[in-house]
Amino acid sequence: MKKFGRFLFFLLLAGGAALGTWWYLKSKDDAGDFEDFDDEEDDELDAFLKEESEAAGKDREYVPLNLAEEAKETVTEDVSETAEKAATGAGKIIGDAKKAAAEGANVVKEAAEDAVSEFKFESLNN
């Protein structure tokens, strides 16, 4: 049984070596086919890039970037609008709170008057 295992291992090793050699030779042949194709594409790409660089250098216009001033104006307008809205909303809330507090004070005052009127003390004369 031990000899059969060694024989099987030798067959697998020989088959792996044969497969590796075949794969190497096949990929070497395929690499030659792709090199020609790559060269053609590289030539076309180089020509295109050369044309683009020549054309871009002639009539290129630059846009000035004065974005800081525009951003300041926009932010200032937005902040002032937001502050006005917040002040208006806060004024409404404060007014509502004053009304609620006045109503609450009236309720407490009425309750206190009712409580005092219920508890009248009579003098004890014995």
N, C-alpha and C positions, 0 to 999 in steps of 0.2 A: 504494500500500500504506500509505503514511503517513497519507493521508486516512481510510482505512478504520479504522485504529487510533484516530484521534481520534474518529471517529464512534462506535465501540464504547465508548470511554472515556466519552463524553458520555451514551450510553444507560445505562451502569452508574451514573453519577453521578445522573442523573435518577431512575432506579429506586430508588436508595438513599434519595434525598430523599423520594420518594413513600412508600416503606416506613416511613421514620422518622415521617412525618406521620401515616400510618394507625395505627401502633403507639401514638403519643402520644395520639391521639384515643380509641382503644380503651381504653387504660389509664385515661384520665381518666373515661370513662363507668363502668368497672368500679370505680373508687375510690369513687364515689358509692354504689354498692350495698353495699360493705363497711363504709362509715362508719355506716350505720344499724344493721347487725348488731353492730358493735363497741360502739355506744352502749348497746344493750340488755344486752350482756354486762357492760359496765362498771357499769351501774346495779345489776345483780344482784350483782356482786362487791362493790360498795360497801355494799349493804344487808347482805350476809352478814358482811363485816368489821366493820360497825358493831354488829351483834348480838353477834358474838363478843367484841368489846372491852368491851361493856356487861356481858356475862355473866361474863367473866373477872375483872372488877374487883370483883365482889360476894363470891364465896365461894372465893377462891383461897387454898390452903394452901401454905405453904412447908415444905420438908423441911430440917431442920438438917444441915449437912455437917460431921460430926465424923469425917472419914475418917482424919485423921492419927493419932489414938489407936489406932484399929482396925488401921491399917497397921503401927504400931510393935509391937503385940502379935503380929500374924501373923508379922512378920519375925523378932522375937525367938524365937518358938517354932520357926520354920523353921531358924533359925541354930543353935539349941541342939540340935535333932534332927540336923542335918547334922554338927555338931561331934562329937556322940556316935558317930555312924556312922563318921566319919573316924577317930576315936581307936580304935574297935574294930578297924577294918580295918587301921590302922597297927600295932596291937599284934600282930595275926595275922601280918602281913608281917614284922615284926621278929622274932617267935618263929621263923618259918620260916627267916629268914636266919641266926639263931643256930644252929639245928639243922644247916643246910647248912654253915656255917663249921666247926662242931665235927666233922662227918663229914669234911670236907675236911682238917682238921688231923689227924685220925686216919689218913686215907689217906696223907698226907705222912709222918707219923711212922712208919708201918709200912714205907713204901717206904725211908725212911732207914735203919731197922734192918736191912732185907733187904740194902741196899747195903753196909752196914758188915760184916755177917756174910759176905758173899761175898768181900770183899777183906781177908783176913787176911794180915798180913805175917809172913813167916818170917824169922828172923834169918839172916844170911849169915855162916857161920863157915868160913872157908877157911884 
